[in-house]
Amino acid sequence: MAERLSEVWSERTVGEVVAEDYRRAAIFKAFGIDFCCGGGRSVRSACEQAGAEYEAVARALAGTTASEDDVGVADPASWELERVVRHIIEEHHGYVRASVPVLREFTMKLARVHGDRHGELHEIRELVGDLTAELERHMKEVEEVLFPRIMALKSQARGSGGASVRAATIPLEDDHARAGDLLRRIRSLSEDYTPPEDACTTYRATYAKLAEFEEDLHRHVHLENNVLFPRAAAAEAALAATGPNE
């Protein structure tokens, strides 16, 4: 019986499982499994790639349940598309815009003051510059192009033509993959955001901010890749099948 229950998760995608209850993200993170950019893989495949024991992951997932009080909170997949869009702009885009100048200032200061003893700080500064520039460009594109198209679906009018929602999201998913690669390099260079023994207060604050930034970006990318993009594409496909006035 237990063996059959474990197979419940086997072929479901990681993104789908997390979209159903975001608290499961912590389980995948604990096993070293990418749940945002790698959310399209099956749970079993993701376990194999991460070198994690599938049965252990399945047991941990089986222990998660969503109470009635959590519905609509732990499960953004139940939200209307407009609510998902507003949440991404207000919570995640807002957080990124507030954090970018802080990260740029702090990493530049660390490289200048401590770069002689800790040479990796120069590369971290460059990577943070690349990452933040990439995110600023990405947010501008989704807010000006994709999000208005998605919001227009509610009125059953796709808007001013152009590429379909699905076609428009493909390069945006590539943006997410590049951002994920940059963050992995930063995490590796910083030894999982672990400050050295001689670290000053700014040093420690910078690494703590980078860890916080990565956590927020994981949620941000998950909501777009695994919740908003597929649901918006499905809504547009349904509209095309039924016609705008039916």
CORWOJO-V962442 format. One record per helix or strand of 3 or more residues. SS is the DSSP state (~ for helix, > for strand). FROM is the first residue (numbers start at 0). TO is the last residue. If there is no record, write none. Layout:
BEGIN
((SS;FROM;TO) (SS;FROM;TO))
END
This chain:
BEGIN
((~;1;5) (~;13;19) (~;23;29) (~;42;49) (~;53;61) (~;67;69) (~;75;77) (~;80;113) (~;119;154) (~;164;188) (~;200;241))
END
